[in-house]
């Protein structure tokens, strides 16, 4: 962080700061207004913008907001006279790193720049560490470190090359399509298309044509021949999401395709050979659906050759901190925000929440909180009321009808250990004393629950 752009409408001050900072090894350019500074940002590429908060036309606040809107990552330090302190504080709330009060001593400016350098170095180290952690726990587009998800990754690696059908089950929002895409990318079909369709999102009278295509004149709106999704997915993978919504009539036709690898367009008299890997997914209990007569038993067994069950987020809580950091970094880039993270209480609330909407709900919650946040950290007040006032996880467990003493005891034990570690700021010896267990027992349980620093 050696390039500094000084912005001030007082020429004498610009000269003084340029001389001072160059003497301390900085590369310095100056601008007499916010407008001139914006014109220099791209060409000079400053690491730090040192700007007066009050100037004619475009002041320091307007310059700061414009830089943020453009996605410029330069650190902004504002300078303000005694009577402009409110503006300086407003600039801090808007994302400025620090302020220097006029008149200032030379060492004060240099110290502010040194502090900015140290902060940026720490940010880069933290970013590199997070990137390394994400890389270590990333499997294709899936980010997870929990034991159950690691087992799914191993299963995907084993089955990817085989053309047989896969049935992915799990609640809405757990990432079933990501699993399907991972199977496709790990297979020899990765060079072919991945075609996804939600069987519950297409009207029943259009679904057959969507899947199998149609011939010109097959029905009123069929003004030309049309390829279906099976043909579109040739030599690739067809992902049929929410397969439990497929009408019984089409279930018969899908079973035939799986057995013969042939399709027939609506209105056609001949079959077409297709080479497609079929992956299906559902949030329904298809076994129960077959007993109720809503899903063909023979099709269920044909689809369920290689089942993969995606656990809900509440059953793999160790993935939550990893996902939180990932979504914060992702949204900072996408939204142009500069959120540094979450405070300890907010992380605890997110960790203990039951997440009925799973990963999708977590991602939407983080995005909402980042938009509403007024500081560099997400705090509990930025979260939806349902999360702030959520019931204790033990009550959620009991309300679910779970009667296992062993499972409920594990939940209570893990919560107490995490809270003790938070209370003692990670001091495991002190946490063991608070929990009234031996230090050795605590270390064993930390490993057993795969507890990492929150």
C-alpha positions as CSV (number, residue, x, y, z in Angstrom):
1,X,0.0,0.0,0.0
2,X,2.5,2.6,-1.2
3,X,0.4,4.7,-3.6
4,X,-1.5,7.6,-2.0
5,X,-3.8,10.0,-3.7
6,X,-4.2,13.3,-1.7
7,X,-7.4,15.2,-2.4
8,X,-7.8,18.7,-1.1
9,X,-8.8,22.1,-2.4
10,X,-6.0,23.8,-0.5
11,X,-2.8,23.9,-2.6
12,X,-0.5,24.5,0.3
13,X,-1.8,21.4,2.1
14,X,-1.4,19.3,-1.0
15,X,2.2,20.4,-1.3
16,X,3.0,19.7,2.4
17,X,1.4,16.2,2.3
18,X,3.1,15.3,-1.0
19,X,6.5,16.3,0.4
20,X,5.9,14.6,3.8
21,X,4.7,11.3,2.3
22,X,7.3,11.0,-0.4
23,X,9.9,11.5,2.3
24,X,8.5,8.4,4.0
25,X,8.6,6.3,0.9
26,X,5.1,6.7,-0.5
27,X,4.3,7.3,-4.2
28,X,2.0,10.4,-4.1
29,X,-0.3,12.2,-6.6
30,X,-2.6,15.1,-5.7
31,X,-6.0,16.3,-6.9
32,X,-7.7,19.6,-6.1
33,X,-11.2,18.2,-6.2
34,X,-13.3,15.1,-6.0
35,X,-14.0,15.2,-9.7
36,X,-10.3,15.4,-10.5
37,X,-9.6,12.6,-8.2
38,X,-12.1,10.3,-9.9
39,X,-10.3,11.0,-13.2
40,X,-7.0,9.9,-11.7
41,X,-8.1,6.8,-9.9
42,X,-8.0,4.4,-12.9
43,X,-4.6,5.7,-14.2
44,X,-2.8,6.1,-10.9
45,X,-4.4,3.1,-9.1
46,X,-4.0,4.5,-5.5
47,X,-3.9,2.1,-2.5
48,X,-5.1,4.9,-0.2
49,X,-7.2,8.0,-0.9
50,X,-6.5,10.7,1.7
51,X,-9.3,13.2,1.1
52,X,-10.7,16.4,2.7
53,X,-14.2,15.8,3.9
54,X,-15.5,19.2,2.8
55,X,-14.7,20.6,-0.7
56,X,-16.6,22.6,-3.3
57,X,-19.0,20.5,-5.5
58,X,-17.9,16.9,-4.8
59,X,-16.8,16.5,-1.1
60,X,-15.1,13.6,0.6
61,X,-18.4,11.8,1.3
62,X,-19.5,11.9,-2.3
63,X,-16.1,10.8,-3.5
64,X,-16.2,7.9,-1.0
65,X,-19.7,6.7,-2.2
66,X,-18.7,7.0,-5.9
67,X,-15.6,4.9,-5.3
68,X,-17.6,2.3,-3.5
69,X,-20.3,2.2,-6.2
70,X,-17.5,1.6,-8.8
71,X,-16.2,-1.3,-6.8
72,X,-12.8,0.5,-6.1
73,X,-11.1,-1.1,-3.2
74,X,-8.8,1.8,-2.2
75,X,-8.7,2.5,1.5
76,X,-10.2,6.0,2.2
77,X,-9.0,8.2,5.0
78,X,-10.7,11.5,5.5
79,X,-9.3,14.8,6.8
80,X,-11.6,17.2,8.6
81,X,-11.4,20.5,10.5
82,X,-12.8,20.7,14.0
83,X,-16.2,21.9,12.8
84,X,-16.6,19.1,10.3
85,X,-16.3,16.1,12.7
86,X,-19.9,15.0,12.1
87,X,-19.1,14.7,8.4
88,X,-16.0,12.7,9.3
89,X,-18.0,10.3,11.4
90,X,-20.6,10.0,8.6
91,X,-17.7,9.1,6.3
92,X,-16.6,6.4,8.7
93,X,-20.1,4.9,8.8
94,X,-20.1,5.0,5.0
95,X,-16.9,2.9,4.8
96,X,-14.0,5.3,5.3
97,X,-11.2,3.5,7.3
98,X,-10.1,6.4,9.5
99,X,-10.0,10.2,9.9
100,X,-7.4,12.8,10.6
101,X,-8.4,16.0,12.3
102,X,-7.0,19.3,11.0
103,X,-4.7,20.9,11.9
104,X,-2.6,17.7,12.3
105,X,0.9,16.8,13.1
106,X,2.9,15.1,10.4
107,X,3.3,11.9,12.5
108,X,-0.5,11.6,12.8
109,X,-0.9,11.3,9.0
110,X,1.9,8.8,8.7
111,X,0.5,6.8,11.6
112,X,-2.9,6.6,10.0
113,X,-1.3,5.3,6.8
114,X,0.7,2.7,8.7
115,X,-2.4,1.5,10.5
116,X,-4.2,1.2,7.2
117,X,-1.3,-0.9,5.8
118,X,-1.4,-3.2,8.8
119,X,-5.1,-3.6,8.5
120,X,-4.9,-4.3,4.8
121,X,-2.1,-6.9,5.4
122,X,-4.2,-8.6,8.0
123,X,-7.2,-8.6,5.6
124,X,-5.1,-10.2,2.8
125,X,-3.8,-12.8,5.2
126,X,-7.3,-13.6,6.4
127,X,-8.6,-13.7,2.8
128,X,-5.8,-16.0,1.8
129,X,-6.5,-18.3,4.7
130,X,-10.3,-18.3,3.9
131,X,-9.5,-19.1,0.3
132,X,-7.2,-21.9,1.4
133,X,-9.9,-23.3,3.7
134,X,-12.5,-23.1,0.9
135,X,-10.2,-24.8,-1.5
136,X,-9.5,-27.6,0.9
137,X,-13.2,-28.2,1.6
138,X,-14.5,-27.5,-1.9
139,X,-15.8,-30.4,-4.1
140,X,-16.8,-29.0,-7.5
141,X,-19.3,-26.2,-6.5
142,X,-20.1,-27.7,-3.1
143,X,-18.5,-26.3,0.0
144,X,-18.5,-28.6,3.1
145,X,-16.2,-30.2,5.7
146,X,-18.7,-32.3,7.7
147,X,-18.2,-36.0,7.8
148,X,-21.6,-36.7,6.2
149,X,-20.9,-34.5,3.2
150,X,-17.3,-35.9,2.8
151,X,-18.9,-39.3,2.6
152,X,-21.2,-38.0,-0.2
153,X,-18.1,-36.6,-2.0
154,X,-16.5,-40.1,-1.8
155,X,-19.7,-41.7,-3.2
156,X,-19.9,-39.2,-6.1
157,X,-16.3,-40.0,-7.0
158,X,-17.0,-43.8,-7.0
159,X,-20.2,-43.7,-9.1
160,X,-19.6,-40.8,-11.5
161,X,-18.2,-42.9,-14.3
162,X,-21.2,-45.3,-14.3
163,X,-24.1,-44.5,-16.5
164,X,-26.7,-46.0,-14.2
165,X,-29.4,-43.8,-12.6
166,X,-28.9,-41.9,-9.4
167,X,-31.7,-40.7,-7.1
168,X,-30.7,-37.7,-5.0
169,X,-33.0,-37.1,-2.0
170,X,-33.2,-34.4,0.6
171,X,-35.2,-31.4,1.8
172,X,-35.6,-28.3,-0.4
173,X,-32.5,-26.1,-0.3
174,X,-29.9,-28.7,0.6
175,X,-28.2,-28.6,-2.8
176,X,-29.5,-31.6,-4.7
177,X,-28.8,-30.0,-8.1
178,X,-25.2,-29.2,-7.0
179,X,-24.8,-32.9,-6.3
180,X,-26.1,-33.8,-9.7
181,X,-23.8,-31.3,-11.4
182,X,-20.8,-32.7,-9.4
183,X,-21.6,-36.2,-10.7
184,X,-21.8,-34.9,-14.2
185,X,-18.5,-33.0,-13.9
186,X,-16.7,-35.9,-12.4
187,X,-17.8,-38.2,-15.2
188,X,-16.5,-38.8,-18.7
189,X,-19.7,-36.9,-19.9
190,X,-18.4,-33.6,-18.5
191,X,-17.8,-32.4,-22.1
192,X,-21.5,-33.0,-22.9
193,X,-24.5,-30.9,-21.8
194,X,-26.0,-30.8,-18.4
195,X,-29.7,-30.2,-18.8
196,X,-31.9,-29.6,-15.8
197,X,-35.7,-29.5,-15.6
198,X,-38.0,-29.1,-12.6
199,X,-40.9,-31.6,-13.2
200,X,-43.2,-29.7,-10.9
201,X,-42.7,-26.3,-12.6
202,X,-44.1,-27.3,-16.0
203,X,-47.8,-27.8,-16.7
204,X,-48.7,-31.4,-17.1
205,X,-50.1,-30.9,-20.7
206,X,-46.7,-29.4,-21.8
207,X,-44.4,-31.7,-19.9
208,X,-44.4,-34.6,-22.3
209,X,-43.5,-32.3,-25.2
210,X,-40.8,-30.6,-23.1
211,X,-39.2,-33.9,-22.3
212,X,-39.6,-35.8,-25.5
213,X,-40.2,-33.1,-28.2
214,X,-42.9,-33.1,-30.8
215,X,-43.6,-33.2,-34.5
216,X,-45.1,-30.4,-36.5
217,X,-48.9,-30.6,-36.3
218,X,-48.9,-32.8,-33.3
219,X,-51.2,-30.3,-31.5
220,X,-52.5,-26.7,-32.2
221,X,-49.3,-24.8,-31.3
222,X,-46.9,-27.3,-32.9
223,X,-45.9,-25.2,-35.9
224,X,-42.6,-27.0,-36.4
225,X,-40.6,-30.0,-35.2
226,X,-39.1,-29.5,-31.8
227,X,-36.4,-31.4,-30.0
228,X,-37.1,-32.4,-26.4
229,X,-34.8,-32.3,-23.4
230,X,-33.7,-35.9,-23.8
231,X,-32.3,-35.1,-27.2
232,X,-30.8,-31.8,-25.9
233,X,-28.9,-33.9,-23.3
234,X,-27.5,-36.4,-25.7
235,X,-24.0,-37.6,-24.6
236,X,-24.5,-35.6,-21.4
237,X,-26.7,-35.7,-18.3
238,X,-30.4,-35.0,-17.9
239,X,-31.3,-33.9,-14.3
240,X,-35.0,-34.4,-13.5
241,X,-35.7,-32.4,-10.3
242,X,-38.7,-33.1,-8.2
243,X,-39.3,-36.4,-10.0
244,X,-42.1,-37.1,-7.5
245,X,-44.2,-34.5,-9.3
246,X,-44.1,-36.5,-12.6
247,X,-47.7,-37.5,-13.6
248,X,-48.4,-41.3,-13.7
249,X,-48.8,-41.3,-17.5
250,X,-45.3,-39.9,-18.0
251,X,-43.9,-42.2,-15.4
252,X,-44.6,-45.1,-17.7
253,X,-42.9,-43.4,-20.6
254,X,-39.9,-42.5,-18.5
255,X,-39.6,-46.1,-17.4
256,X,-39.5,-47.2,-21.0
257,X,-36.8,-44.7,-21.8
258,X,-34.7,-46.0,-18.9
259,X,-35.1,-49.6,-20.1
260,X,-34.8,-49.1,-23.9
261,X,-32.9,-45.8,-24.2
262,X,-35.4,-44.8,-26.8
263,X,-37.8,-41.9,-27.0
264,X,-40.7,-41.0,-29.2
265,X,-41.7,-37.4,-30.0
266,X,-45.3,-36.4,-29.5
267,X,-47.1,-37.0,-32.8
268,X,-44.3,-39.2,-34.2
269,X,-44.5,-42.8,-35.3
270,X,-40.9,-43.8,-34.9
271,X,-38.5,-44.1,-32.0
272,X,-35.2,-42.2,-31.5
273,X,-32.2,-43.6,-29.8
274,X,-30.7,-41.4,-27.0
275,X,-27.5,-41.6,-25.0
276,X,-28.3,-39.8,-21.8
277,X,-27.3,-40.2,-18.1
278,X,-30.4,-39.8,-15.9
279,X,-30.1,-38.2,-12.5
280,X,-33.3,-37.5,-10.5
281,X,-34.0,-35.7,-7.3
282,X,-36.9,-35.3,-4.9
283,X,-37.8,-33.9,-1.5
284,X,-40.6,-36.5,-1.2
285,X,-40.5,-39.9,0.3
286,X,-40.9,-41.9,-2.9
287,X,-41.3,-45.2,-1.0
288,X,-44.3,-43.8,0.8
289,X,-45.6,-42.3,-2.5
290,X,-45.5,-45.8,-4.1
291,X,-47.5,-47.3,-1.2
292,X,-50.1,-44.5,-1.7
293,X,-50.3,-45.2,-5.4
294,X,-49.0,-41.9,-6.5
295,X,-45.7,-43.2,-7.8
296,X,-45.0,-46.4,-9.8
297,X,-43.1,-48.9,-7.8
298,X,-41.2,-50.3,-10.8
299,X,-40.0,-46.8,-11.7
300,X,-39.0,-46.1,-8.1
301,X,-36.7,-49.2,-8.0
302,X,-35.4,-48.3,-11.5
303,X,-34.4,-44.8,-10.3
304,X,-33.2,-45.8,-6.9
305,X,-30.2,-47.9,-8.2
306,X,-27.7,-45.4,-6.7
307,X,-29.3,-43.3,-3.9
308,X,-27.6,-40.3,-2.4
309,X,-29.3,-38.6,0.6
310,X,-28.3,-35.0,1.2
311,X,-28.6,-34.2,5.0
312,X,-30.3,-31.0,6.1
313,X,-28.1,-28.2,7.3
314,X,-29.2,-28.6,10.9
315,X,-27.6,-32.1,10.8
316,X,-24.2,-30.8,9.5
317,X,-23.7,-27.7,11.6
318,X,-20.0,-27.7,11.2
319,X,-20.5,-26.6,7.6
320,X,-22.3,-23.4,8.8
321,X,-19.2,-21.3,9.6
322,X,-17.6,-22.2,6.3
323,X,-20.7,-21.4,4.4
324,X,-21.1,-18.1,6.2
325,X,-17.6,-16.9,5.3
326,X,-18.1,-18.1,1.7
327,X,-21.4,-16.2,1.3
328,X,-20.0,-13.0,2.8
329,X,-17.0,-13.0,0.4
330,X,-19.3,-13.9,-2.5
331,X,-21.8,-11.1,-1.8
332,X,-19.0,-8.5,-1.1
333,X,-17.9,-9.1,-4.7
334,X,-21.4,-9.2,-6.2
335,X,-23.0,-6.4,-4.2
336,X,-20.0,-4.2,-3.8
337,X,-20.2,-4.2,0.0
338,X,-17.3,-4.3,2.4
339,X,-18.5,-6.5,5.3
340,X,-15.6,-7.9,7.3
341,X,-17.6,-10.7,9.0
342,X,-20.0,-11.4,11.9
343,X,-19.7,-10.8,15.6
344,X,-19.6,-13.8,17.9
345,X,-23.3,-13.5,19.1
346,X,-24.5,-13.4,15.5
347,X,-22.5,-16.4,14.5
348,X,-23.9,-18.3,17.5
349,X,-27.5,-17.4,16.5
350,X,-26.8,-18.7,12.9
351,X,-25.1,-21.8,14.2
352,X,-28.0,-22.7,16.5
353,X,-30.8,-21.9,14.2
354,X,-32.6,-25.0,12.7
355,X,-32.5,-23.7,9.1
356,X,-35.8,-25.3,7.7
357,X,-34.8,-23.8,4.3
358,X,-31.3,-25.2,4.5
359,X,-28.3,-23.8,2.6
360,X,-30.6,-21.7,0.4
361,X,-32.1,-20.0,3.4
362,X,-28.7,-19.4,4.9
363,X,-27.4,-17.7,1.7
364,X,-30.5,-15.5,1.5
365,X,-30.2,-14.5,5.2
366,X,-26.5,-13.5,4.7
367,X,-27.3,-11.4,1.7
368,X,-30.2,-9.7,3.5
369,X,-28.1,-8.9,6.5
370,X,-25.2,-7.5,4.4
371,X,-27.6,-5.2,2.6
372,X,-29.1,-4.0,5.9
373,X,-25.9,-3.7,7.9
374,X,-24.7,-0.2,8.8
375,X,-21.2,-1.2,9.8
376,X,-18.4,-3.4,8.8
377,X,-19.7,-6.4,10.8
378,X,-23.1,-8.1,10.6
379,X,-24.7,-8.0,14.1
380,X,-27.7,-9.7,15.5
381,X,-30.0,-6.8,14.7
382,X,-29.3,-7.3,11.0
383,X,-30.9,-10.8,11.2
384,X,-34.6,-11.6,10.6
385,X,-36.7,-11.8,13.7
386,X,-37.4,-15.5,13.3
387,X,-33.6,-16.2,13.7
388,X,-33.1,-13.8,16.6
389,X,-36.0,-15.3,18.5
390,X,-35.6,-18.9,17.4
391,X,-36.1,-21.6,20.0
392,X,-33.2,-23.4,21.6
393,X,-32.0,-26.3,19.4
394,X,-32.9,-28.8,22.2
395,X,-36.5,-27.7,22.1
396,X,-36.4,-28.0,18.3
397,X,-35.1,-31.6,18.7
398,X,-37.8,-32.5,21.2
399,X,-40.6,-30.8,19.1
400,X,-39.5,-33.0,16.2
401,X,-40.6,-36.1,18.1
402,X,-37.1,-37.3,18.7
403,X,-37.0,-39.5,21.9
404,X,-33.4,-40.7,21.7
405,X,-31.6,-39.7,25.0
406,X,-28.3,-40.3,23.2
407,X,-29.0,-37.9,20.3
408,X,-30.4,-35.2,22.5
409,X,-27.6,-35.5,25.0
410,X,-25.1,-35.0,22.2
411,X,-26.8,-31.8,21.1
412,X,-26.9,-30.4,24.6
413,X,-23.2,-31.3,25.2
414,X,-22.0,-29.8,21.9
415,X,-23.9,-26.5,22.6
416,X,-22.5,-26.2,26.1
417,X,-18.9,-26.9,24.9
418,X,-19.3,-24.2,22.1
419,X,-20.7,-21.7,24.6
420,X,-17.9,-22.4,27.1
421,X,-15.2,-21.9,24.4
422,X,-16.9,-18.6,23.3
423,X,-17.1,-17.4,26.9
424,X,-13.4,-18.2,27.5
425,X,-12.3,-16.8,24.1
426,X,-11.1,-20.3,23.0
427,X,-9.1,-21.0,26.2
428,X,-9.6,-24.8,26.4
429,X,-8.2,-25.2,29.9
430,X,-10.5,-22.6,31.3
431,X,-13.4,-24.0,29.3
432,X,-12.8,-27.4,30.8
433,X,-13.0,-25.8,34.3
434,X,-16.3,-24.1,33.4
435,X,-17.8,-27.3,32.0
436,X,-16.5,-29.2,35.1
437,X,-14.8,-31.9,33.0
438,X,-11.1,-32.8,32.5
439,X,-9.0,-31.0,29.9
440,X,-8.4,-34.4,28.2
441,X,-12.1,-35.1,28.0
442,X,-12.8,-31.7,26.5
443,X,-10.1,-32.2,23.8
444,X,-11.7,-35.6,22.9
445,X,-15.2,-34.1,22.7
446,X,-13.9,-31.2,20.5
447,X,-12.5,-33.7,18.1
448,X,-15.6,-35.9,18.3
449,X,-17.9,-32.9,17.5
450,X,-15.5,-31.5,14.9
451,X,-15.7,-28.1,16.7
452,X,-13.7,-25.3,15.1
453,X,-13.3,-21.7,16.1
454,X,-16.4,-19.7,15.4
